[in-house]
Amino acid sequence: MKKYILLSAIFIVMTIIPTYAVAGSENLKIEEFRVDGETTNDEYVVLANYGTDIIDLNLFSLTMKTSATTYSYLYKFGIGSYIKPGERIRICHNSAVDKSLCNLFNTAASYSMKESGVLALIDNTKGNKVNVDIVGYGELDYGVGGCWLTGCEEYPLDMPAKNTPYKRVNCQDTNRGYFDFEPVVILESTYSDPNIDKIVISELMPAPDSEEEWFELYNQASLPVSLSGVKICDAVGSIHCYYFAETEMLKPFEYKTYSQGVTKITLNNTGDWLELRDGNDNLLTDSGGNYGNADSAISLSLFGNDFNWTKTATPNEQNIYTDTVEIEEPTAVTPKSTSKKVKAAVVKKASSVISASEPSEVAGASTVLAAKNTKSAAAIPVKPGLNDNNYAYLLFALAILIFLGYNLWERRTNVRDFYYKIIRRDS
């Protein structure tokens, strides 16, 4: 009976070991690309995970073809490379102008995308360069032998305009670039990081008892996220916006505070909120609406999907809820701009401690960045400690050791007799 219990324990441990999906690679897509920017080689390709599983990238490569006979590997992913649900990875040419927006760089600097060509994600384990996703653009020439990949496009995208990104429309994939992609209208010469929607406003200190006001941002992504081209503004009274430097970046799962002395943003004690916007003034996320009257030394912090007041301020650290605070209804305020709608959401007294446990990932990538107009504040995950995958394997190894130890103990008489038999033979 004990043996069956041990076997069941091993089976349970094996079932909880997370596996990175390879079969789910149909959700790995080329979401955006640009063949040239401020310079000829100022180019990039954005990959996105539209599914709900982590995808192991080790078996895939990003390739391109610019003539009937030549193709090149833009990037070969190594062991340990993966992409989480909803995440994006930007692969740039080594000569990209703003390298802070790039997660990876082309394997060879000489390889450059042309005005006509084919981009393809291929599965390295399958023959004949079977593609996972493919995008053709410009005047393609597949040559006498036809397409170099399985599943070439019947209707490739028109020749891309210079200094113009092209992005997948509403995550659709018909394998017809002409219908799947459209140009992104950029009003300014700034480009947002593809994972900018992973940045949330995580904490505010409107009425400190000493020193300066501050707010905190948090990066939910497992990749660095650039804040280049992004601004943050308050919404009540005298409006002020802070434009992040082109080199400003948040590390994976990093909390970072910005003081009033740096941003010049003043949060009104009688009610205010913050909005994070991209270079085209599209709303990325906010701090949950008008917070009403703010008591001294009480911070407004994000727990799950909701903001609540807490007496424990945690600048540059994970939020902690320690007490409930009665919040008065916000006083009447005049919006800073008639184009903004004052939100009716008011933080209420919490009846219990709110968990700050890690949320599930949101499946699917966003639509075209320039078309965004709303973005709800996302949940704050717990900072990772020991890697979940390694932890599961440690449990599995422990279960095996317990199983072997138990069997040796059950057969200790046989083991002892065998030992003495060996000793006598040696004598």
Secondary structure as UniProt FT lines:
FT   HELIX           2..16
FT   HELIX           23..27
FT   STRAND          28..34
FT   TURN            40..41
FT   STRAND          44..49
FT   STRAND          55..56
FT   TURN            58..59
FT   STRAND          60..65
FT   STRAND          71..76
FT   TURN            79..80
FT   STRAND          82..83
FT   TURN            85..86
FT   STRAND          88..92
FT   TURN            94..95
FT   HELIX           99..101
FT   STRAND          104..105
FT   TURN            109..110
FT   STRAND          117..123
FT   TURN            124..125
FT   HELIX           127..129
FT   STRAND          131..137
FT   TURN            144..145
FT   TURN            150..151
FT   TURN            162..163
FT   STRAND          166..168
FT   TURN            170..171
FT   HELIX           177..180
FT   STRAND          181..183
FT   TURN            194..195
FT   HELIX           196..198
FT   STRAND          199..205
FT   STRAND          214..219
FT   STRAND          225..226
FT   TURN            228..229
FT   STRAND          231..234
FT   STRAND          241..243
FT   TURN            246..247
FT   STRAND          249..250
FT   TURN            252..253
FT   STRAND          255..259
FT   HELIX           260..263
FT   TURN            269..270
FT   STRAND          274..277
FT   TURN            279..280
FT   STRAND          283..286
FT   TURN            296..297
FT   STRAND          299..303
FT   TURN            304..305
FT   STRAND          306..310
FT   TURN            315..316
FT   TURN            338..339
FT   HELIX           369..371
FT   HELIX           388..410
FT   HELIX           412..426
//
